């Protein structure tokens, strides 16, 4: 008979979540990121229609500068979701559902600098095919690139 192992809240050592829990949280957040992306796209179309008119907006061809600005705006929009969630409560909606939390190494909510650094390094880690994320399973300290750079950690917690 297997017993369900509950994390020990009284322990001073934070418990890192497992890979499946982290991936499930990310998949949950991807639904929200999709909604943010769709909203941003709708806003871009609306701005084009207001500035150019209906017919010219449909035939507008992006040049490299406008493509870059548009993609940067999308990056800022998605990053803002993570920044606001982490600064306010240390969790995105996906993290809250799967009972994981981001905190500084001191156990407090991450600072603005830590959140921004985590987003920037996380983007680089993602660009390297997720190597920075999976780094936590290669090294003994169980920290990803973004954890190391921002001096934060993701922990498993039990709801009260």
C-alpha positions in Angstrom: 0.0 0.0 0.0 1.6 3.3 -1.2 1.2 6.4 0.9 1.0 9.8 -0.6 4.1 11.8 0.4 3.3 15.3 1.5 6.0 18.0 1.5 7.1 18.9 5.0 6.2 22.5 5.5 8.1 22.8 8.7 11.3 22.0 7.0 13.7 24.9 6.5 15.0 23.3 3.2 12.6 24.2 0.3 11.5 21.3 -1.8 12.0 21.6 -5.6 9.1 20.5 -7.7 9.4 17.6 -10.1 9.7 17.9 -13.9 6.1 16.9 -14.6 4.7 19.4 -12.2 6.8 22.2 -13.8 5.8 21.2 -17.4 2.2 20.9 -16.4 2.4 24.4 -14.9 4.0 25.7 -18.1 1.3 24.1 -20.3 -1.4 25.7 -18.2 0.3 29.1 -18.6 0.6 28.6 -22.3 -3.2 28.9 -22.6 -3.0 32.3 -21.0 -0.1 33.2 -23.1 -2.1 32.3 -26.2 -4.9 34.6 -25.0 -2.4 37.4 -24.5 -1.0 36.8 -28.0 -4.5 36.9 -29.5 -5.3 40.1 -27.7 -2.1 41.7 -28.8 -2.7 40.7 -32.4 -6.2 42.2 -32.2 -4.8 45.4 -30.8 -2.2 45.6 -33.7 -5.0 45.1 -36.3 -7.1 47.8 -34.6 -4.2 50.2 -34.6 -3.5 49.5 -38.3 -7.2 50.1 -39.2 -7.3 53.4 -37.2 -4.1 54.7 -38.6 -4.4 53.5 -42.2 -8.0 52.9 -42.8 -9.8 49.6 -43.5 -8.6 48.8 -47.1 -5.0 49.9 -46.8 -4.6 48.0 -43.5 -5.5 44.8 -45.3 -2.8 45.3 -47.9 -0.1 46.7 -45.6 3.3 45.0 -46.0 5.5 44.9 -42.9 9.0 46.1 -43.3 11.9 44.8 -41.1 11.5 47.8 -38.6 7.8 47.3 -38.1 8.2 43.5 -37.8 10.9 44.1 -35.1 8.8 46.6 -33.2 5.7 44.3 -33.4 7.7 41.2 -32.1 9.3 43.3 -29.4 5.8 44.5 -28.3 4.6 40.8 -28.2 7.7 39.9 -26.1 7.0 42.7 -23.7 3.3 41.7 -23.4 4.1 38.1 -22.6 6.9 39.1 -20.2 4.6 41.5 -18.4 2.3 38.6 -17.5 5.1 36.8 -15.8 6.5 39.9 -14.2 3.2 41.1 -12.7 2.3 37.6 -11.4 5.7 36.9 -9.8 5.9 40.4 -8.2 2.4 40.3 -6.8 2.3 36.7 -5.4 5.3 34.8 -6.7 3.1 32.6 -8.9 1.4 32.6 -12.3 -2.0 30.9 -12.6 -0.4 27.7 -13.7 2.1 27.7 -10.8 -0.8 28.3 -8.4 -2.8 25.4 -9.8 0.2 23.1 -9.5 1.3 24.3 -6.1 4.6 25.7 -7.0 6.0 29.2 -6.2 8.8 31.5 -7.2 10.8 33.1 -4.3 14.1 34.7 -3.7 16.8 32.7 -2.0 15.8 34.6 1.2 12.3 33.1 1.1 10.6 36.4 0.1 8.8 37.4 -3.1 11.3 38.2 -5.9 12.3 41.8 -6.4 11.7 43.7 -9.7 15.3 43.2 -10.6 15.1 39.5 -10.0 11.9 39.2 -12.0 13.3 41.1 -15.0 16.6 39.2 -14.9 14.7 35.9 -14.7 12.6 36.8 -17.7 15.7 37.9 -19.8 17.8 34.8 -18.9 14.8 32.5 -19.2 14.4 33.8 -22.8 18.0 33.0 -23.5 17.6 29.6 -21.9 14.5 28.9 -24.0 16.4 30.0 -27.2 18.9 27.2 -26.5 16.2 24.6 -26.9 15.4 24.6 -23.1 18.9 23.7 -22.0 18.8 26.4 -19.4 15.6 25.0 -18.0 16.8 21.4 -17.9 20.1 22.5 -16.3 18.4 22.0 -12.9 18.5 18.2 -13.6 22.1 18.2 -14.6 23.8 20.1 -11.8 23.9 19.1 -8.1 22.4 22.5 -6.9 19.2 21.8 -8.9 19.1 25.3 -10.3 18.3 26.4 -13.8 20.1 29.3 -15.6 17.4 31.7 -14.6 17.5 30.6 -11.0 21.2 31.1 -10.8 21.2 34.5 -12.6 18.3 36.0 -10.6 19.1 34.3 -7.3 15.6 32.8 -7.1 14.2 29.3 -6.7 11.0 27.5 -7.5 9.6 25.5 -4.6 6.8 23.1 -4.0 4.3 24.3 -1.3 1.3 22.8 0.4 -1.9 24.9 0.4 -3.3 25.7 3.9 
